[in-house]
């Protein structure tokens, strides 16, 4: 059995959720992640192909990503 860390022990006794945790829980309920992954997957290079590499740049916390070809 693995021993838990101090941060894990402190987190287990926490009573209140942070605004970040609440926001992420709401995003998980609202966004259909599987459908979004299917749409974004076509922009990622496949293994063994010689296509251009695409880099996703973070733009803000409310959008998925801002893709540009590098």
PyMOL CGO cylinders between C-alpha atoms (Angstrom):
from pymol import cmd
from pymol.cgo import CYLINDER

trace = [
    CYLINDER, 0.00, 0.00, 0.00, 1.39, 3.41, -0.99, 0.3, 1, 1, 1, 1, 1, 1,
    CYLINDER, 1.39, 3.41, -0.99, 1.72, 6.17, 1.53, 0.3, 1, 1, 1, 1, 1, 1,
    CYLINDER, 1.72, 6.17, 1.53, -0.15, 9.39, 0.74, 0.3, 1, 1, 1, 1, 1, 1,
    CYLINDER, -0.15, 9.39, 0.74, 1.65, 12.73, 0.59, 0.3, 1, 1, 1, 1, 1, 1,
    CYLINDER, 1.65, 12.73, 0.59, 1.04, 15.69, 2.89, 0.3, 1, 1, 1, 1, 1, 1,
    CYLINDER, 1.04, 15.69, 2.89, -0.78, 17.58, 0.12, 0.3, 1, 1, 1, 1, 1, 1,
    CYLINDER, -0.78, 17.58, 0.12, -3.09, 14.60, -0.52, 0.3, 1, 1, 1, 1, 1, 1,
    CYLINDER, -3.09, 14.60, -0.52, -3.86, 14.31, 3.20, 0.3, 1, 1, 1, 1, 1, 1,
    CYLINDER, -3.86, 14.31, 3.20, -4.63, 18.02, 3.43, 0.3, 1, 1, 1, 1, 1, 1,
    CYLINDER, -4.63, 18.02, 3.43, -6.81, 17.88, 0.29, 0.3, 1, 1, 1, 1, 1, 1,
    CYLINDER, -6.81, 17.88, 0.29, -8.89, 15.02, 1.70, 0.3, 1, 1, 1, 1, 1, 1,
    CYLINDER, -8.89, 15.02, 1.70, -9.95, 17.09, 4.70, 0.3, 1, 1, 1, 1, 1, 1,
    CYLINDER, -9.95, 17.09, 4.70, -10.78, 20.20, 2.66, 0.3, 1, 1, 1, 1, 1, 1,
    CYLINDER, -10.78, 20.20, 2.66, -14.42, 21.24, 3.02, 0.3, 1, 1, 1, 1, 1, 1,
    CYLINDER, -14.42, 21.24, 3.02, -14.85, 23.99, 0.43, 0.3, 1, 1, 1, 1, 1, 1,
    CYLINDER, -14.85, 23.99, 0.43, -14.31, 23.77, -3.34, 0.3, 1, 1, 1, 1, 1, 1,
    CYLINDER, -14.31, 23.77, -3.34, -12.19, 26.41, -5.01, 0.3, 1, 1, 1, 1, 1, 1,
    CYLINDER, -12.19, 26.41, -5.01, -13.54, 28.54, -7.84, 0.3, 1, 1, 1, 1, 1, 1,
    CYLINDER, -13.54, 28.54, -7.84, -11.20, 26.68, -10.19, 0.3, 1, 1, 1, 1, 1, 1,
    CYLINDER, -11.20, 26.68, -10.19, -12.63, 23.29, -9.17, 0.3, 1, 1, 1, 1, 1, 1,
    CYLINDER, -12.63, 23.29, -9.17, -16.19, 24.55, -9.59, 0.3, 1, 1, 1, 1, 1, 1,
    CYLINDER, -16.19, 24.55, -9.59, -15.34, 26.01, -13.02, 0.3, 1, 1, 1, 1, 1, 1,
    CYLINDER, -15.34, 26.01, -13.02, -13.71, 22.79, -14.22, 0.3, 1, 1, 1, 1, 1, 1,
    CYLINDER, -13.71, 22.79, -14.22, -16.64, 20.68, -13.03, 0.3, 1, 1, 1, 1, 1, 1,
    CYLINDER, -16.64, 20.68, -13.03, -19.04, 22.93, -14.94, 0.3, 1, 1, 1, 1, 1, 1,
    CYLINDER, -19.04, 22.93, -14.94, -16.88, 22.75, -18.06, 0.3, 1, 1, 1, 1, 1, 1,
    CYLINDER, -16.88, 22.75, -18.06, -16.88, 18.95, -17.89, 0.3, 1, 1, 1, 1, 1, 1,
    CYLINDER, -16.88, 18.95, -17.89, -20.68, 18.98, -17.78, 0.3, 1, 1, 1, 1, 1, 1,
    CYLINDER, -20.68, 18.98, -17.78, -21.14, 21.54, -20.58, 0.3, 1, 1, 1, 1, 1, 1,
    CYLINDER, -21.14, 21.54, -20.58, -18.54, 20.55, -23.19, 0.3, 1, 1, 1, 1, 1, 1,
    CYLINDER, -18.54, 20.55, -23.19, -18.88, 17.34, -25.21, 0.3, 1, 1, 1, 1, 1, 1,
    CYLINDER, -18.88, 17.34, -25.21, -15.16, 16.48, -25.00, 0.3, 1, 1, 1, 1, 1, 1,
    CYLINDER, -15.16, 16.48, -25.00, -15.31, 13.35, -27.20, 0.3, 1, 1, 1, 1, 1, 1,
    CYLINDER, -15.31, 13.35, -27.20, -16.86, 15.30, -30.09, 0.3, 1, 1, 1, 1, 1, 1,
    CYLINDER, -16.86, 15.30, -30.09, -14.36, 18.11, -29.65, 0.3, 1, 1, 1, 1, 1, 1,
    CYLINDER, -14.36, 18.11, -29.65, -11.45, 15.65, -29.68, 0.3, 1, 1, 1, 1, 1, 1,
    CYLINDER, -11.45, 15.65, -29.68, -12.69, 14.17, -32.97, 0.3, 1, 1, 1, 1, 1, 1,
    CYLINDER, -12.69, 14.17, -32.97, -12.81, 17.61, -34.60, 0.3, 1, 1, 1, 1, 1, 1,
    CYLINDER, -12.81, 17.61, -34.60, -9.38, 18.66, -33.35, 0.3, 1, 1, 1, 1, 1, 1,
    CYLINDER, -9.38, 18.66, -33.35, -7.70, 15.29, -34.06, 0.3, 1, 1, 1, 1, 1, 1,
    CYLINDER, -7.70, 15.29, -34.06, -7.53, 15.90, -37.82, 0.3, 1, 1, 1, 1, 1, 1,
    CYLINDER, -7.53, 15.90, -37.82, -5.13, 18.81, -37.24, 0.3, 1, 1, 1, 1, 1, 1,
    CYLINDER, -5.13, 18.81, -37.24, -2.60, 16.70, -35.36, 0.3, 1, 1, 1, 1, 1, 1,
    CYLINDER, -2.60, 16.70, -35.36, 0.08, 14.87, -37.37, 0.3, 1, 1, 1, 1, 1, 1,
    CYLINDER, 0.08, 14.87, -37.37, -0.29, 11.11, -37.64, 0.3, 1, 1, 1, 1, 1, 1,
    CYLINDER, -0.29, 11.11, -37.64, 2.59, 8.76, -36.89, 0.3, 1, 1, 1, 1, 1, 1,
    CYLINDER, 2.59, 8.76, -36.89, 4.62, 8.01, -40.02, 0.3, 1, 1, 1, 1, 1, 1,
    CYLINDER, 4.62, 8.01, -40.02, 3.25, 10.83, -42.20, 0.3, 1, 1, 1, 1, 1, 1,
    CYLINDER, 3.25, 10.83, -42.20, 5.32, 13.70, -43.53, 0.3, 1, 1, 1, 1, 1, 1,
    CYLINDER, 5.32, 13.70, -43.53, 2.76, 16.46, -43.05, 0.3, 1, 1, 1, 1, 1, 1,
    CYLINDER, 2.76, 16.46, -43.05, 3.51, 19.83, -41.50, 0.3, 1, 1, 1, 1, 1, 1,
    CYLINDER, 3.51, 19.83, -41.50, 3.66, 19.93, -37.73, 0.3, 1, 1, 1, 1, 1, 1,
    CYLINDER, 3.66, 19.93, -37.73, 0.90, 21.92, -36.07, 0.3, 1, 1, 1, 1, 1, 1,
    CYLINDER, 0.90, 21.92, -36.07, 1.42, 23.64, -32.77, 0.3, 1, 1, 1, 1, 1, 1,
    CYLINDER, 1.42, 23.64, -32.77, -1.49, 24.65, -30.55, 0.3, 1, 1, 1, 1, 1, 1,
    CYLINDER, -1.49, 24.65, -30.55, -0.94, 27.93, -28.78, 0.3, 1, 1, 1, 1, 1, 1,
    CYLINDER, -0.94, 27.93, -28.78, -2.90, 28.67, -25.62, 0.3, 1, 1, 1, 1, 1, 1,
    CYLINDER, -2.90, 28.67, -25.62, -4.98, 31.78, -26.09, 0.3, 1, 1, 1, 1, 1, 1,
    CYLINDER, -4.98, 31.78, -26.09, -7.23, 31.97, -23.02, 0.3, 1, 1, 1, 1, 1, 1,
    CYLINDER, -7.23, 31.97, -23.02, -9.03, 29.81, -20.51, 0.3, 1, 1, 1, 1, 1, 1,
    CYLINDER, -9.03, 29.81, -20.51, -12.39, 29.91, -22.28, 0.3, 1, 1, 1, 1, 1, 1,
    CYLINDER, -12.39, 29.91, -22.28, -11.50, 28.53, -25.71, 0.3, 1, 1, 1, 1, 1, 1,
    CYLINDER, -11.50, 28.53, -25.71, -10.14, 25.12, -26.64, 0.3, 1, 1, 1, 1, 1, 1,
    CYLINDER, -10.14, 25.12, -26.64, -7.05, 26.32, -28.51, 0.3, 1, 1, 1, 1, 1, 1,
    CYLINDER, -7.05, 26.32, -28.51, -5.78, 28.54, -31.26, 0.3, 1, 1, 1, 1, 1, 1,
    CYLINDER, -5.78, 28.54, -31.26, -4.01, 26.39, -33.85, 0.3, 1, 1, 1, 1, 1, 1,
    CYLINDER, -4.01, 26.39, -33.85, -1.39, 27.70, -36.25, 0.3, 1, 1, 1, 1, 1, 1,
    CYLINDER, -1.39, 27.70, -36.25, 0.93, 25.88, -38.64, 0.3, 1, 1, 1, 1, 1, 1,
    CYLINDER, 0.93, 25.88, -38.64, 4.59, 26.18, -37.70, 0.3, 1, 1, 1, 1, 1, 1,
]
cmd.load_cgo(trace, "trace")
